[in-house]
């Protein structure tokens, strides 16, 4: 197990309460180092996801990944909306995330999306420790992805993640995206999200 490290980030969280440094440093860049993701690091990412909690321990999460330079990578990239293709093409790795919609019993698993989120949370923190940045994307064509990769009907395709070591040159991005990369990160205050004793309007 590696020691916890924190990758210097130009865009740290402006947190109002102390949180773990890996959570504080995590952000979603659109530039990446061109260094390939080593296979051991890939395995560590998915091992972290594998050990997430899930309803009835069903582990409904599923992942499909491809390294840049492979035909599968190009297919995933082609399934992204044009806006995401512009910058995601620099990522050394792309991951398609999905979940099984039913329990092994055949009943609908209404918690599967929640469980995938827990797995991705694990994966995200593990990535941060390894100096790997993730940018989760909802902007992709699910029907096209399903057709291209012949995914089963039992699976719901959820997102695509651009993966790469922190780095790259923000000046390589279109001007409008350069501004987005430099913009301060903001979050709603806890008072809008967390309620004690009764639900606040």
C-alpha positions as CSV (number, residue, x, y, z in Angstrom):
1,X,0.0,0.0,0.0
2,X,1.4,3.4,-0.9
3,X,1.6,6.2,1.6
4,X,-1.0,8.9,1.2
5,X,0.3,11.7,-1.0
6,X,-1.4,14.8,-2.2
7,X,-0.9,16.1,-5.7
8,X,-0.4,19.9,-5.8
9,X,-3.4,21.3,-7.5
10,X,-3.8,24.8,-8.9
11,X,-7.5,24.7,-7.9
12,X,-7.8,23.4,-4.3
13,X,-11.1,23.3,-2.5
14,X,-12.0,26.4,-0.5
15,X,-13.4,24.3,2.3
16,X,-15.0,25.8,5.3
17,X,-14.3,22.9,7.6
18,X,-11.2,20.6,7.7
19,X,-11.5,17.6,5.4
20,X,-9.0,14.9,4.2
21,X,-6.3,16.4,2.0
22,X,-7.1,14.0,-0.8
23,X,-10.7,15.3,-0.9
24,X,-9.5,18.9,-0.7
25,X,-7.1,18.5,-3.6
26,X,-9.4,16.5,-5.9
27,X,-10.8,18.4,-8.9
28,X,-11.9,17.6,-12.5
29,X,-9.5,19.1,-15.0
30,X,-9.8,19.0,-18.7
31,X,-6.0,18.7,-19.3
32,X,-3.9,15.7,-18.5
33,X,-0.3,14.6,-18.6
34,X,0.4,12.5,-21.7
35,X,2.0,9.8,-19.5
36,X,0.2,6.5,-20.0
37,X,-1.6,5.1,-17.0
38,X,0.4,2.1,-15.8
39,X,-1.5,-1.2,-15.6
40,X,-0.8,-1.5,-11.8
41,X,-2.4,1.8,-11.2
42,X,-5.4,0.8,-13.3
43,X,-5.8,-2.3,-11.2
44,X,-5.6,-0.3,-8.0
45,X,-8.4,2.0,-9.2
46,X,-10.7,-0.8,-9.9
47,X,-9.7,-2.6,-6.7
48,X,-10.7,0.4,-4.7
49,X,-14.1,0.4,-6.5
50,X,-14.5,-3.3,-5.9
51,X,-14.4,-2.8,-2.1
52,X,-17.2,-0.3,-2.0
53,X,-20.3,-1.0,0.0
54,X,-23.5,-2.1,-1.9
55,X,-27.0,-3.1,-1.2
56,X,-27.1,-6.9,-0.3
57,X,-23.4,-6.9,-1.4
58,X,-24.7,-7.2,-5.0
59,X,-21.8,-5.1,-6.4
60,X,-23.8,-3.9,-9.4
61,X,-21.1,-1.6,-10.8
62,X,-19.6,-2.5,-14.2
63,X,-16.7,-0.8,-16.0
64,X,-15.3,-0.9,-19.5
65,X,-12.0,0.9,-20.1
66,X,-9.6,1.5,-22.9
67,X,-6.1,3.0,-23.3
68,X,-5.4,5.8,-25.7
69,X,-4.1,4.3,-29.0
70,X,-6.5,1.4,-29.0
71,X,-9.5,0.9,-31.3
72,X,-11.8,0.7,-28.3
73,X,-10.6,4.1,-27.0
74,X,-11.5,5.7,-30.3
75,X,-14.9,4.0,-30.2
76,X,-15.6,5.4,-26.7
77,X,-14.3,8.8,-27.7
78,X,-16.6,8.8,-30.7
79,X,-19.6,8.2,-28.4
80,X,-18.9,11.4,-26.5
81,X,-20.8,14.6,-27.3
82,X,-18.7,16.9,-29.5
83,X,-18.0,19.3,-26.6
84,X,-16.4,16.5,-24.5
85,X,-14.5,15.1,-27.5
86,X,-12.7,18.4,-27.8
87,X,-10.7,18.0,-24.6
88,X,-11.2,14.3,-23.5
89,X,-9.1,13.2,-26.5
90,X,-6.0,14.1,-24.4
91,X,-6.9,11.6,-21.6
92,X,-4.7,8.5,-21.6
93,X,-7.6,6.4,-20.4
94,X,-11.3,6.4,-20.9
95,X,-13.7,4.4,-18.6
96,X,-17.4,3.7,-19.3
97,X,-19.4,3.2,-16.1
98,X,-22.5,1.2,-15.8
99,X,-24.7,-0.8,-13.4
100,X,-26.8,-3.9,-13.4
101,X,-30.4,-2.9,-13.1
102,X,-31.6,-5.9,-11.2
103,X,-30.6,-8.0,-8.2
104,X,-29.5,-11.5,-8.8
105,X,-33.0,-12.5,-7.7
106,X,-34.4,-10.7,-10.7
107,X,-36.0,-7.9,-8.7
108,X,-35.3,-4.3,-9.6
109,X,-32.3,-2.9,-7.8
110,X,-33.4,0.7,-7.0
111,X,-30.1,1.2,-5.1
112,X,-27.8,0.2,-8.0
113,X,-27.0,3.8,-9.1
114,X,-26.3,4.7,-5.4
115,X,-24.0,1.8,-5.2
116,X,-22.2,2.7,-8.4
117,X,-21.7,6.2,-6.9
118,X,-20.1,4.7,-3.8
119,X,-17.7,2.6,-6.0
120,X,-16.8,5.7,-8.0
121,X,-16.2,7.6,-4.8
122,X,-13.7,4.9,-3.8
123,X,-12.1,5.0,-7.2
124,X,-11.8,8.8,-7.1
125,X,-10.0,8.9,-3.8
126,X,-7.7,6.1,-4.9
127,X,-6.9,8.0,-8.1
128,X,-6.1,11.2,-6.1
129,X,-3.6,9.3,-4.0
130,X,-1.9,8.1,-7.1
131,X,-1.8,11.6,-8.7
132,X,-4.5,10.6,-11.2
133,X,-7.2,13.1,-12.2
134,X,-10.7,12.1,-13.2
135,X,-13.3,14.0,-15.1
136,X,-16.7,12.4,-15.0
137,X,-18.9,13.0,-18.0
138,X,-22.7,12.6,-18.5
139,X,-22.4,13.9,-22.1
140,X,-22.2,10.8,-24.2
141,X,-24.6,8.8,-26.5
142,X,-25.8,5.9,-24.5
143,X,-27.6,4.2,-27.4
144,X,-24.6,4.4,-29.6
145,X,-22.3,3.1,-26.8
146,X,-24.6,0.2,-26.2
147,X,-24.6,-0.6,-29.9
148,X,-20.9,-0.2,-30.4
149,X,-20.0,-2.4,-27.4
150,X,-23.0,-4.7,-27.6
151,X,-23.7,-4.2,-23.9
152,X,-26.6,-6.4,-22.4
153,X,-30.0,-5.0,-21.8
154,X,-29.6,-5.7,-18.1
155,X,-27.0,-2.9,-17.8
156,X,-27.6,0.8,-17.6
157,X,-24.7,2.8,-19.1
158,X,-24.2,5.8,-16.8
159,X,-21.2,7.9,-17.5
160,X,-17.7,8.1,-19.2
161,X,-14.6,9.1,-17.2
162,X,-11.6,10.8,-18.7
163,X,-8.5,9.6,-16.7
164,X,-5.0,10.8,-16.7
165,X,-2.1,11.9,-14.4
166,X,-2.4,15.6,-13.4
167,X,-0.6,17.8,-15.9
168,X,-1.0,19.1,-19.4
169,X,-1.1,22.6,-20.6
170,X,-4.3,24.6,-20.2
171,X,-3.3,26.8,-23.1
172,X,-3.9,23.8,-25.4
173,X,-7.6,24.1,-24.7
174,X,-10.0,26.4,-26.6
175,X,-10.1,29.9,-25.0
176,X,-13.5,29.4,-23.4
177,X,-12.4,26.2,-21.7
178,X,-9.2,27.9,-20.5
179,X,-11.3,30.2,-18.5
180,X,-13.3,27.4,-17.0
181,X,-10.1,25.6,-15.9
182,X,-8.9,28.7,-14.1
183,X,-12.2,29.5,-12.4
184,X,-12.4,29.1,-8.7
185,X,-14.3,26.0,-7.5
186,X,-17.5,26.7,-5.6
187,X,-20.0,24.6,-3.6
188,X,-23.3,25.4,-2.1
189,X,-23.1,26.0,1.7
190,X,-24.1,23.2,4.0
191,X,-27.0,25.3,5.1
192,X,-28.7,24.7,1.7
193,X,-27.9,20.9,1.8
194,X,-28.0,19.6,5.3
195,X,-30.9,19.9,7.7
196,X,-31.1,18.9,11.4
197,X,-34.4,17.7,13.0
198,X,-36.7,19.0,10.2
199,X,-36.5,19.6,6.5
200,X,-35.8,23.3,5.6
201,X,-37.6,24.9,2.7
